[in-house]
Amino acid sequence: MAELGRLPGAWRRLVKQSLPATLYGRTFLIIVLPVALMQLAVAWIFFDAHWRTVTMQLSDGLAGDVAWALESYEDDPSPAGLARTAGRAERSMSLSIAFQPGRTLPETRRRNALATVDSSLRQALEARIDAPFWFDTTRYPAHVDIRVQVQDGVLRVLAPRERAVATQGLIFLGWMAAATLILTGVSLIFIRNQVRAIERLAQAAEDFGRGRDAPAFKPYGAREVRQAAKAFLAMKARIQRHIEQRTALLASVSHDLRTPLTRLRLELAMTDPGPATEAMKRDLSEMEHMIDEYLAFARGEGGEQAEDMDLGALVQEAAEGARRSGAQIEVALPADGVSCRGRRGALKRALANLISNAAAHGERVQVGVSLTDGGVTVTVDDDGPGIPPERREEAFRAFNRLDESRNQNAKGVGLGLAIARDAARGHGGDVRLEDSPLGGLRAVLRLPAGS
């Protein structure tokens, strides 16, 4: 593959497009291509150096016998002489000789697929016979038809095919082709077993990336594949340990903070009502909301198990939650419904974050669900101020509020879009931001089929 870099650009692209895309196909090509080239070289050498030579010698011997039969007939063209010559040819040379009075040579002849057979026999007959002749090596499977123009007719000679063609050569090629097919089949079985180990490793990595566990996965295959699988399992264990430690830390911090917040809320409840008291209660509510978002972001819904669910119903639930806060949400679902597989809590939180984010920055929100070739797409449109295209990717960073671009919710901490994208990517999808037909921002959540 390194040699491709030395080729011109157009040829390099052509070679890359012609190569198989899978490891299985490329390994098969690596094994089969040299074998095929070797077989072609062996066949070429065999035909050129052996089969052609033997065929020419056989053709020359047959042409000599035909010349003898022609001379014997011309010496005594009587029926008795013809019978005597035909008998000798049948007994000694396995030739069948017949005289066809008043006939002429055919004007057309079918060509043999192996041009060497016809060319060798033609050269031998031209060297031995001066009279006009005609022959056909394809009309009869076991015989060669040779005709010579003589006075008052045609002398016809039928000779066994092996007298003119080295038939053992074709048998040799057949055995060689059969052996090649058998060895190629065995190679394919071994290649498939090795590739299957890599495919299982890739599937285990994809399942882990989507939050699904693969307890049945075990390293097997070639030594290098087993090493990669063991490294993956070690990495998986480290990541899981890190997630558990982070979640435990955040849960501990959340628990420790909730105790003094609860005491403060009780103290405020016993305090005389007033503007200052109400302001402190709002601050406490905001602090509790921040703690919940921090904990949800750290946990990432990683402990959930995937399940089959009605995505349309999940969208309706998330929209209903935003409606309770006073937002106007329009939902458009396919008539046949939409089903998917995933972690219900993570998807619901992602949808709720996208819808509540749109409702917080616009007066009108439209949610649409559609089926695509690659899976499911959920769009959330609002008529708010939007986000400049150059800053949309920045909006997905954790704790980024983009105050100058969007009118922020007072309770927001800049984790809504980050949590939504994290959940989508955990299912093999993604979230991106676009211009909305309503004039504001459109959030597009894509989930692959069977996520």
SVG drawing of the C-alpha trace seen along z (x, -y; Angstrom):
<svg xmlns="http://www.w3.org/2000/svg" viewBox="-51 -43 61 98">
<polyline fill="none" stroke="black" stroke-width="0.4" points="0.0,0.0 2.9,-2.3 3.7,-2.1 0.4,-3.9 2.0,-7.2 4.4,-7.1 1.6,-6.8 0.0,-9.8 -3.1,-11.2 -5.6,-9.8 -4.1,-6.4 -3.8,-6.4 -7.5,-7.2 -8.4,-4.5 -6.3,-1.8 -7.8,-2.8 -11.4,-2.6 -10.7,0.8 -9.3,2.3 -11.8,4.0 -12.8,1.9 -12.9,4.7 -10.1,6.5 -11.6,9.8 -11.6,8.7 -8.1,7.3 -6.7,10.5 -8.4,12.6 -6.9,10.5 -3.4,10.8 -3.7,14.6 -5.5,15.2 -3.8,12.6 -0.3,14.2 -1.8,17.7 -3.6,16.5 -0.5,14.9 1.5,18.0 -1.1,20.2 -1.0,18.0 2.7,18.1 2.7,21.9 0.0,22.3 1.9,20.0 5.2,21.9 3.4,25.2 1.6,24.3 4.5,22.6 7.3,25.0 5.6,28.3 2.0,28.6 2.7,26.6 5.7,28.7 4.0,32.0 0.9,30.9 3.2,29.9 4.9,33.3 1.6,35.2 0.3,33.1 3.4,33.7 3.0,37.5 -0.6,37.4 0.2,35.2 2.8,37.8 0.2,40.6 -2.3,38.6 0.4,38.0 1.1,41.7 -2.6,42.5 -2.8,39.9 0.2,41.2 -1.1,44.8 -4.4,43.8 -2.9,41.9 -0.7,44.9 -3.8,47.1 -7.1,45.1 -9.1,48.2 -11.7,49.4 -9.5,52.4 -6.5,50.2 -8.6,47.8 -9.8,50.7 -6.3,52.1 -5.0,48.6 -7.9,48.0 -7.5,51.4 -3.8,50.8 -4.5,47.3 -7.2,48.7 -5.0,51.5 -1.7,49.6 -2.7,46.0 -6.3,46.0 -7.3,43.9 -10.7,44.1 -10.3,43.4 -13.2,42.9 -13.4,41.5 -16.2,39.0 -16.6,38.9 -17.7,35.6 -17.3,33.7 -15.3,30.5 -13.7,29.0 -16.0,27.0 -15.6,23.3 -16.0,22.5 -14.5,24.0 -15.1,23.6 -12.1,22.4 -10.9,24.2 -10.8,22.2 -7.2,23.3 -5.6,21.7 -2.4,23.7 -4.3,26.9 -5.4,25.5 -2.1,23.7 0.0,26.8 -2.1,29.1 -2.2,26.6 1.6,26.1 2.1,29.9 -0.3,30.6 1.1,27.7 4.6,29.2 3.5,32.8 0.7,32.3 0.8,30.3 -2.9,30.8 -5.6,28.5 -6.9,29.7 -9.4,28.8 -9.7,29.9 -12.0,29.4 -10.9,30.1 -14.2,29.1 -16.9,31.0 -16.4,34.3 -15.4,34.5 -13.2,37.6 -12.0,37.2 -10.3,34.8 -11.8,34.5 -9.2,34.0 -10.2,33.8 -7.9,33.6 -8.9,32.6 -8.0,35.4 -9.0,36.1 -12.8,36.7 -13.6,36.1 -12.4,35.7 -10.3,38.2 -11.7,38.0 -9.6,39.1 -11.0,39.3 -8.3,39.6 -8.6,40.0 -8.2,36.7 -5.3,37.8 -3.3,38.3 -3.4,34.5 -3.8,32.9 -2.0,33.6 -5.2,34.2 -3.3,34.9 -2.3,31.2 -5.9,30.1 -6.4,32.7 -3.3,31.3 -4.8,27.8 -8.1,29.0 -6.4,30.7 -4.4,27.5 -7.5,25.4 -9.4,27.8 -6.5,27.8 -6.4,24.0 -10.1,23.8 -9.8,26.3 -6.8,24.4 -8.6,21.1 -11.7,22.4 -9.6,23.6 -7.8,20.2 -11.1,18.4 -12.2,20.4 -9.1,19.5 -9.3,15.9 -12.9,15.7 -12.1,17.0 -9.4,14.4 -11.5,11.6 -14.4,12.6 -12.2,12.1 -11.5,8.5 -15.2,7.9 -16.2,9.1 -13.6,6.7 -15.1,3.9 -18.6,4.8 -17.6,4.9 -16.0,1.5 -19.1,0.1 -21.4,1.6 -19.2,0.1 -19.3,-3.3 -23.1,-3.1 -23.3,-2.1 -24.1,1.5 -22.2,4.2 -20.8,7.3 -20.1,9.8 -19.7,12.7 -16.8,11.0 -13.5,12.8 -10.1,12.4 -9.5,15.0 -7.9,15.3 -4.3,14.5 -1.9,13.3 -2.0,9.7 -5.8,9.7 -5.8,11.2 -3.4,8.5 -5.7,5.8 -8.7,7.3 -6.9,7.5 -5.8,3.9 -9.5,3.0 -10.8,4.8 -8.1,3.2 -9.1,-0.3 -12.8,0.5 -12.1,1.4 -10.2,-1.8 -12.9,-3.9 -15.6,-2.2 -13.6,-2.7 -13.1,-6.3 -16.8,-6.8 -17.8,-5.1 -15.3,-7.2 -16.6,-10.4 -20.2,-9.5 -19.5,-8.5 -17.6,-11.7 -20.4,-13.8 -23.1,-11.9 -21.1,-12.4 -20.7,-16.1 -24.5,-16.4 -25.4,-14.6 -23.1,-16.7 -24.5,-19.9 -28.1,-18.9 -27.9,-18.7 -27.1,-22.3 -29.4,-23.4 -32.3,-21.6 -31.4,-23.3 -31.4,-26.6 -34.8,-25.9 -36.2,-25.0 -34.9,-28.1 -36.3,-30.3 -39.7,-28.5 -39.8,-29.7 -38.6,-33.2 -41.2,-36.0 -42.1,-36.4 -40.6,-39.3 -38.7,-40.2 -35.3,-39.1 -36.7,-35.8 -38.3,-35.1 -34.9,-36.0 -33.1,-33.6 -35.6,-30.8 -35.0,-31.4 -31.3,-31.2 -31.7,-27.9 -33.9,-26.5 -31.3,-27.5 -28.5,-25.9 -30.5,-22.6 -31.2,-22.7 -27.4,-23.2 -26.5,-20.3 -29.0,-18.1 -27.6,-19.1 -24.0,-18.5 -24.9,-15.0 -26.8,-14.1 -23.8,-15.3 -21.3,-13.3 -23.5,-10.1 -24.3,-10.3 -27.1,-7.7 -24.4,-5.1 -26.0,-2.5 -29.2,-2.1 -29.9,0.9 -31.0,0.5 -34.6,1.4 -37.1,1.1 -39.3,-1.9 -41.8,-4.2 -39.8,-7.3 -42.9,-9.2 -44.3,-8.7 -41.0,-9.7 -41.0,-13.0 -44.6,-13.6 -43.6,-13.1 -40.6,-15.5 -42.9,-18.1 -45.6,-17.8 -43.0,-18.5 -42.1,-21.7 -45.7,-22.6 -46.3,-22.5 -43.8,-25.4 -46.0,-27.5 -44.2,-26.8 -46.2,-26.4 -44.9,-23.1 -46.1,-21.7 -45.2,-18.0 -45.5,-16.3 -45.1,-12.5 -45.2,-9.9 -48.6,-8.3 -47.1,-4.8 -45.2,-5.7 -41.4,-5.5 -39.7,-2.8 -36.1,-2.6 -33.8,-0.8 -31.8,-2.7 -31.6,-3.9 -34.9,-5.5 -33.7,-7.8 -30.8,-9.2 -32.9,-9.8 -35.7,-11.4 -33.3,-13.7 -31.7,-14.7 -35.1,-15.4 -36.2,-17.4 -33.0,-19.4 -33.4,-20.3 -37.1,-21.1 -36.7,-23.1 -33.7,-25.0 -35.8,-26.0 -38.8,-27.0 -36.5,-29.1 -35.3,-31.1 -38.3,-31.3 -42.0,-31.8 -42.9,-29.1 -41.4,-25.6 -41.9,-22.9 -40.8,-19.3 -40.7,-16.9 -39.8,-13.2 -39.0,-11.5 -37.6,-8.2 -34.5,-8.3 -32.4,-5.6 -29.9,-5.5 -32.3,-5.7 -34.4,-8.4 -34.2,-12.2 -35.7,-14.5 -35.8,-18.3 -36.5,-21.0 -37.1,-24.5 -37.6,-27.7 -38.1,-31.4 -35.6,-32.8 -32.4,-34.8 -30.4,-31.8 -26.7,-31.2 -24.1,-32.4 -22.8,-29.5 -19.2,-30.0 -20.2,-29.6 -22.6,-26.6 -20.0,-24.0 -18.9,-26.1 -22.4,-25.8 -21.9,-22.1 -19.0,-22.7 -19.9,-22.0 -20.7,-25.0 -20.7,-27.3 -23.7,-29.7 -23.1,-32.0 -24.7,-34.9 -24.3,-37.3 -25.9,-35.0 -28.9,-33.6 -31.1,-34.9 -30.2,-32.4 -32.5,-30.6 -31.7,-31.9 -31.4,-28.3 -29.2,-27.1 -25.5,-26.2 -24.6,-25.5 -25.0,-21.7 -28.2,-21.1 -26.7,-20.7 -23.6,-18.9 -25.8,-16.3 -28.0,-16.0 -25.0,-15.4 -23.4,-13.0 -26.6,-10.9 -26.9,-11.0 -23.3,-9.9 -23.7,-7.2 -26.3,-5.7 -24.2,-6.1 -25.8,-9.3 -25.2,-13.0 -26.7,-16.4 -26.0,-19.4 -27.3,-23.0 -28.7,-24.6 -30.8,-27.6 -34.5,-27.1 -37.3,-27.8 -38.9,-29.7 -36.0,-32.2 -34.3,-30.9 -32.2,-27.8 -32.8,-24.2 -31.4,-21.3 -31.2,-18.0 -30.9,-14.8 -30.0,-11.8 -30.1,-8.2 -28.9,-5.2 -31.2,-2.3 -31.0,0.3 -29.3,-2.2"/>
</svg>
